[in-house]
């Protein structure tokens, strides 16, 4: 497109000629397939969401623009050679084809959210098609001149493209998103927020330009040209204002993002605090279950203590505490008391978290010590392997578990 514009300017202002078709027409026509491919590629992720009726409506609407443009072009090329006529007819045909995906995209925006840059691109293409059709009729009736109001529509279309890609570059720099413009990750603005004001602006702009053209068409062209440049100047001022506002909005987005990150961190801390409270509640509720088990576990050492005391009472009158049998019974009583103490500590362990007291001990000694605290029925034989190993464990907790 840029090359075509430069060739056109050279023919118009340097070489003082206006041949048709020229090299500029080749580049103009070649730009249409690129535009169509661009629109289709970026619409591809949404093809499954777009119904057939939307495509048919877009084709019918584009076809309604094509018929008058095609007839006017054909009538204007009466008597010309086949190649010139084909080039002239290619413009309205390709322009209408380009209009189809643009209309589909706009209709998709009505139902689905999309980002602002994609919206600007779609309306930029629609403006470009309006200007292209306007330019075609102005050329056919010989009313086109430099500074014609249709040039302003072209300028507006290019301004839309510039702001679209500027907004896109700012967006990717903030969110680091390289995906297509139509993406589930990029859904902020909807057509009700920006699309409707843009559409109203385009309609008002086209009406204004048409009124300007009808007012100044019969006046000297210099007056219209001066008016055109005045409008372009105003447009430049508005563009600067929009850029400034956009920078402020980008800054606000970054500030809002920082606030959201802080809120997320606060929520994570709150969730962690609530989780700890829930864990503590569960630990306390487990005490009720532990109480029943504790009552059962305390019966064994109490039975051992009671039986040992009965045996001591039944000892001969001349028995002494230093006798081996008496000493053994006293040791059993002491171990049973330790076991009860361990059971109480086990209950307290559910309430408070205590670290493990790891020591290297003999596994055989721990097992034999635990077995000595349990009343083993006479019909059960306990066998402990002679092979011994050293393990690192909390002796108190392991003994409480084995003697349960």
C-alpha positions in Angstrom: 0.0 0.0 0.0 2.8 2.4 0.9 4.6 1.7 -2.4 1.4 2.3 -4.4 0.8 5.6 -2.7 4.3 6.8 -3.4 4.0 5.8 -7.1 0.7 7.6 -7.3 2.2 10.8 -5.8 5.1 10.6 -8.3 2.7 10.4 -11.2 0.5 13.1 -9.9 3.0 15.7 -8.8 6.4 14.9 -10.4 5.7 13.2 -13.7 2.5 15.1 -14.3 0.7 12.2 -15.7 -2.2 10.0 -14.7 -2.0 6.7 -16.6 -4.5 4.0 -16.0 -3.6 1.3 -15.3 -0.2 2.1 -13.8 2.4 0.4 -11.6 0.5 1.9 -8.6 -2.6 -0.1 -9.5 -0.5 -3.3 -9.3 0.5 -2.6 -5.7 -3.0 -1.3 -4.8 -4.6 -4.6 -6.0 -1.9 -6.7 -4.4 -2.7 -5.1 -1.1 -6.2 -6.5 -1.0 -5.3 -10.2 -0.7 -2.9 -9.3 2.1 -5.7 -7.5 3.9 -8.1 -10.3 3.4 -5.5 -12.9 4.6 -4.8 -10.8 7.7 -8.4 -10.6 8.7 -9.0 -14.3 8.1 -5.9 -15.4 10.0 -6.9 -13.4 13.1 -10.6 -14.5 12.8 -9.5 -18.2 12.6 -9.6 -18.8 16.4 -13.3 -17.7 16.4 -14.5 -19.6 13.3 -16.3 -22.2 15.3 -18.2 -19.5 17.3 -19.4 -17.7 14.2 -22.6 -19.1 12.7 -23.3 -19.6 9.0 -26.1 -16.9 9.1 -23.5 -14.3 10.1 -21.3 -15.2 7.1 -24.3 -15.2 4.8 -25.4 -11.8 6.1 -21.9 -10.4 5.7 -21.7 -11.7 2.1 -25.1 -10.3 1.2 -24.2 -6.9 2.6 -20.9 -6.8 0.8 -22.7 -7.9 -2.4 -25.1 -5.0 -2.1 -22.1 -2.7 -2.1 -20.5 -4.6 -5.0 -23.4 -4.3 -7.5 -23.6 -0.5 -7.8 -19.8 -0.1 -7.7 -19.3 -2.8 -10.3 -22.0 -1.3 -12.6 -20.5 2.2 -12.3 -17.0 0.9 -13.0 -18.1 -1.0 -16.0 -20.0 1.9 -17.5 -17.1 4.2 -16.9 -14.8 1.9 -18.8 -16.8 1.6 -21.9 -14.6 1.6 -24.9 -11.4 0.7 -23.0 -9.3 -2.4 -23.6 -9.9 -5.6 -21.7 -6.9 -5.2 -19.4 -7.9 -1.7 -18.2 -11.4 -2.8 -17.7 -10.3 -5.9 -15.7 -8.2 -3.7 -13.4 -11.0 -1.3 -12.9 -13.4 -4.1 -12.0 -10.9 -5.7 -9.7 -11.1 -2.8 -7.3 -14.8 -3.1 -6.3 -14.7 -6.9 -6.3 -11.7 -7.2 -4.0 -13.0 -4.3 -1.8 -16.3 -6.2 -1.3 -14.4 -9.5 -0.5 -12.4 -7.6 2.0 -15.5 -6.2 3.6 -16.9 -9.7 4.3 -14.5 -10.7 7.2 -14.6 -7.1 8.5 -18.4 -7.3 8.8 -18.2 -10.8 10.4 -15.7 -9.5 12.9 -17.9 -6.6 13.9 -20.9 -8.8 14.2 -18.8 -11.2 16.4 -18.0 -8.3 18.7 -21.7 -7.8 19.3 -21.9 -11.2 21.0 -18.4 -11.7 22.3 -15.9 -9.5 24.2 -12.7 -8.6 22.5 -9.8 -6.2 23.0 -9.8 -2.6 21.9 -7.0 -3.0 19.3 -8.9 -5.6 17.3 -12.0 -3.4 17.4 -10.0 -0.4 16.0 -8.6 -2.6 13.2 -12.0 -3.8 12.1 -13.4 -0.3 12.0 -10.3 0.9 10.2 -10.9 -1.7 7.4 -14.6 -0.6 7.2 -13.5 3.0 6.9 -11.0 2.1 4.2 -13.7 0.3 2.2 -16.0 3.3 2.5 -13.3 5.7 1.4 -12.3 3.3 -1.5 -15.9 3.2 -2.8 -16.3 7.0 -2.4 -13.0 7.5 -4.3 -14.2 5.2 -7.1 -17.4 7.2 -7.7 -15.4 10.5 -7.4 -12.9 9.3 -10.0 -15.7 8.0 -12.4 -17.5 11.4 -12.5 -14.3 13.4 -12.6 -14.9 15.3 -9.4 -11.9 14.0 -7.5 -9.0 16.4 -6.7 -6.2 16.7 -4.2 -7.7 17.6 -0.9 -11.0 16.0 -1.7 -13.1 15.1 1.4 -12.7 11.4 0.6 -9.0 11.8 1.5 -10.1 12.6 5.0 -11.9 9.3 5.3 -8.7 7.6 4.2 -6.8 9.5 6.8 -9.3 8.4 9.5 -8.9 4.8 8.4 -5.1 5.0 8.7 -5.4 6.7 12.1 -7.5 3.8 13.3 -4.8 1.3 12.1 -2.0 3.4 13.9 -3.9 3.5 17.2 -4.8 -0.2 16.9 -1.2 -1.4 16.6 -0.1 1.2 19.2 -2.6 -0.1 21.7 -1.6 -3.6 20.9 2.1 -2.9 21.5 1.3 -1.3 24.8 -0.9 -4.2 25.8 1.7 -6.8 25.0 4.4 -4.9 26.9 2.2 -4.9 30.1 0.7 -8.4 29.9 3.3 -10.2 27.9 0.7 -11.9 25.7 1.8 -12.9 22.2 -1.5 -14.6 21.3 -3.9 -13.6 18.5 -6.0 -10.5 19.0 -9.1 -12.7 19.3 -8.1 -14.7 22.4 -9.9 -16.0 25.4 -7.1 -14.5 27.5 -7.7 -11.0 26.2 -11.3 -10.1 26.9 -11.8 -6.7 28.4 -13.9 -4.3 26.4 -17.1 -5.1 24.5 -18.8 -3.4 21.6 -21.3 -1.8 23.9 -18.5 0.2 25.5 -16.4 1.2 22.5 -18.0 -0.2 19.3 -21.2 1.8 19.4 -19.5 5.1 20.0 -17.1 4.3 17.1 -19.9 3.4 14.8 -21.8 6.6 15.6 -18.6 8.6 15.1 -18.0 7.0 11.7 -21.6 7.7 10.6 -21.4 11.4 11.8 -18.0 11.7 10.0 -19.3 10.4 6.7 -22.3 12.7 6.9 -20.1 15.7 7.7 -17.7 15.0 4.9 -20.6 14.5 2.5 -22.1 17.9 3.5 -18.7 19.5 3.1 -18.3 18.0 -0.3 -21.7 19.2 -1.4 -21.1 22.7 0.0 -17.7 23.3 -1.5 -17.9 21.2 -4.7 -19.0 24.3 -6.7 -16.6 26.7 -5.0 -12.9 27.0 -5.9 -11.0 23.9 -4.9 -8.5 25.9 -2.9 -11.2 26.8 -0.4 -12.1 23.1 0.1 -8.4 22.2 0.3 -7.8 24.8 3.0 -10.8 23.5 4.9 -9.5 20.0 4.5 -6.1 20.9 6.0 -7.8 22.7 8.9 -9.7 19.5 9.7 -6.5 17.5 9.5 -4.9 19.9 12.0 -7.8 19.5 14.4 -7.5 15.7 14.0 -3.8 15.9 14.9 -4.6 17.8 18.1 -7.2 15.3 19.0 -4.7 12.5 18.2 -2.2 14.0 20.7 -4.9 14.3 23.3 -5.9 10.6 22.8 -2.2 9.5 23.0 -1.9 11.4 26.3 -5.1 9.9 27.7 -3.9 6.4 26.6 -0.6 6.9 28.5 -2.5 7.8 31.6 -4.8 4.8 31.2 -1.7 2.5 30.8 -0.3 4.0 34.0 -3.7 3.4 35.7 -3.7 -0.2 34.5 -0.3 -0.8 36.0 -1.4 0.7 39.3 -4.5 -1.4 39.3 -2.5 -4.5 38.5 -0.2 -3.7 41.5 -3.3 -3.3 43.7 -4.7 -6.6 42.5 -1.4 -8.3 43.3 -1.4 -6.9 46.8 -5.0 -8.1 47.3 -4.1 -11.5 46.0 -1.2 -11.7 48.5 -3.6 -10.7 51.3 -6.1 -13.3 50.3 -3.4 -16.0 50.2 -2.3 -15.0 53.8 -5.9 -15.1 54.9 -6.4 -18.5 53.4 -3.3 -19.8 55.1 -4.5 -18.4 58.4 -7.9 -20.0 58.0 -6.3 -23.3 57.0 -4.3 -23.3 60.2 -7.4 -22.6 62.2 -9.2 -25.5 60.5 -6.2 -27.8 61.2 -6.2 -26.8 64.8 -10.0 -27.5 65.1 -9.6 -30.9 63.5 -6.7 -31.7 66.0 -8.9 -30.7 68.9 -11.9 -32.7 67.6 -9.6 -35.7 67.4 -9.2 -35.6 71.2 -12.7 -37.0 71.6 -11.8 -40.0 69.5 -8.5 -40.4 71.3 -10.2 -40.4 74.8 -12.0 -43.6 74.0 -8.8 -45.3 72.8 -6.9 -43.9 75.8 -9.4 -45.5 78.3 -8.7 -48.9 76.6 -4.9 -48.3 76.5 -4.7 -47.4 80.2 -6.4 -50.7 81.3 -3.3 -52.8 80.4 -0.7 -51.0 82.5 -3.3 -50.7 85.4 -3.9 -54.4 85.2 -0.2 -55.1 85.3 0.2 -52.8 88.4 -2.7 -54.5 90.1 -1.5 -58.0 89.4 2.0 -57.1 90.5 0.8 -55.7 93.8 -1.3 -58.8 94.4 1.7 -61.0 93.8 3.8 -58.9 96.2 1.1 -59.3 98.9 1.1 -63.1 98.4 4.9 -63.3 98.9 6.2 -65.2 101.9 6.5 -63.1 105.1 10.3 -63.4 105.1 10.5 -61.9 101.6 12.5 -58.7 101.2 12.3 -55.9 98.7 15.7 -56.9 97.5 14.5 -60.3 96.4 14.6 -60.8 92.6 10.9 -61.6 92.4 9.8 -58.6 94.3 12.2 -56.4 92.4 10.8 -57.7 89.1 7.3 -56.8 90.2 8.3 -53.3 91.3 10.0 -52.8 87.9 6.8 -53.8 86.1 4.9 -51.3 88.2 7.4 -48.6 87.4 7.2 -49.4 83.6 3.4 -49.4 83.8 3.4 -45.9 85.4 5.8 -44.7 82.6 3.4 -46.2 80.1 0.5 -44.3 81.6 2.5 -41.1 81.5 3.3 -41.7 77.9 -0.3 -42.2 77.1 -1.2 -38.8 78.7 1.7 -37.2 76.8 0.2 -38.7 73.6 -3.1 -37.0 74.3 -1.3 -33.7 74.9 0.5 -34.2 71.6 -2.7 -33.9 69.7 -3.2 -30.4 71.2 0.4 -29.1 70.8 2.9 -30.0 68.1 6.1 -31.3 69.7 9.3 -32.1 67.8 10.6 -35.7 67.6 13.4 -36.5 70.0 15.4 -38.7 67.7 18.1 -41.0 69.2 20.0 -44.1 67.9 18.7 -47.1 69.8 18.6 -50.9 69.5 15.4 -52.0 67.8 15.5 -55.3 69.7 15.7 -53.6 73.1 12.8 -51.3 72.2 10.6 -54.3 71.2 11.5 -56.3 74.3 10.9 -53.3 76.6 7.4 -52.8 75.0 6.6 -56.5 75.3 7.4 -56.5 78.9 4.7 -53.9 79.5 2.0 -56.0 77.8 0.2 -59.0 79.3 0.7 -61.7 76.7 -1.8 -64.6 76.9 -0.4 -68.0 77.7 -1.5 -69.4 74.3 0.4 -66.8 72.4 4.2 -67.2 71.8 6.2 -64.0 71.0 9.5 -64.5 69.1 12.0 -61.7 68.7 14.7 -62.1 66.1 18.2 -62.3 67.6 19.6 -60.1 64.8 19.7 -56.5 66.0 19.8 -53.2 64.2 20.3 -49.6 65.2 17.5 -47.1 64.3 17.0 -43.4 64.7 13.6 -42.8 66.4 11.7 -41.2 69.2 11.8 -44.0 71.8 8.9 -42.7 73.8 6.5 -42.4 70.9 7.6 -45.7 69.4 7.2 -47.5 72.7 3.7 -46.0 73.2 2.7 -47.3 69.7 4.1 -50.8 70.2 2.7 -51.3 73.6 -0.8 -50.1 72.6 
